Amino acid sequence: MNEFISWCKGRGYQFDGLEITCPPPGNCGNGIYATTGFRTGKAFITLPETDMINAALVVDLPVYRKKLAKIGGEKLKPMEILTMFFAFEDTEHSAWSPYLKVLPKEFNTPAFKGIDYDVNTLPLSIRKYWIDQKKEISEISEKLRRLFPELSHDKILWAWHVVNTRCIFVENEEHDNVDNSDGDTIAVIPYVDMLNHDPEKYQGLALHEKRNGRYVVQAKRQIQEGEQIFVCYGAHDNARLLVEYGFTLPHNLGAKVLIPQEMLLTLAKIAGIQVTREHEMVLEEVGLPSHLYATDEGPSWSLRTNIRVMLLEHWQMANGRWKKIIYSHDPIDDEVDEKIDEKLEIMLKELRNGVAEKAKKMPTDVKWMWEEQVKVCDVALQSFEKKEKLEEKEKLTEEYS
């Protein structure tokens, strides 16, 4: 680690008041800690933008310019280029050697460990991502091994994980020798990539300051001496964190239950709502998600709005009248609000019971994913109990006043 720190300083990185160490219990990789306090808005990590490892940087390096020329100038996509870079770089002789030496030798993701989930056993929140991840790894491995037979699948798998678990969103400039058809928004940034994830109490905001030619991480709030400094990788549930990064959080507010429209309509019918094709068309035009999130105190505005749509009568939907009702800033009529609550509670109980039944039937290695979704449903259902108690309290207060 000392060699890496010296290497960073020699390249113009600035990170005074920070240290890299392994947080307890010692099995979760390195983390960055503050050895002094930082005020809000203070940049505590800065480095030159020329050290952002992106596709443009790689294809302009002489060694990779030659490699790409030998394959007939076939353009690669950013993820393919970065994977190629980490697969080829020699740990001992690379200009990036001190950085390469501190990278993980293995990862705890299912893909790296060779676990192949049956997609039908996964919750909807992670199902598509798992399918897409498997496809991406397979296609990149096949392509790079076709172009560069000296690369093994295991080396490519490791390199892909380096990029996927450490890359940061950056709006890169287009490059003539890069296939930008899907955009170019990833870069691996040494030192910065050692900041761990906490979606609730993160203090760091990472920014590419193009005008100043540097990449910085600044404090979004005051940071106390001794704190581990976190950033937010995104509002991911634990299933997504495990599949993408190889870890989970004990109290993850990113937990969610996806409710696609087909499922929403089924639940509505169970709750006694008469859903017509006209309702379905309005729902499609409104286009609001019906998901449950652990961060919500109760069912979200968008979910409640979808229920409200399904309770509309024909005359309220005809000729686009529904728009004035749904998008009005006027308070919802108490009777309508109570009706929404009544139907939602029935629907969420049914959803909760369905998820719980699925959890019982699932293999041990994915059962916990479903159990987390049951907890999200429970939190949403508890909001109805809290609302009822609050209304009873307000009613008693009125009676005694």
Disulfide bonds with the S-S distance in Angstrom:
none
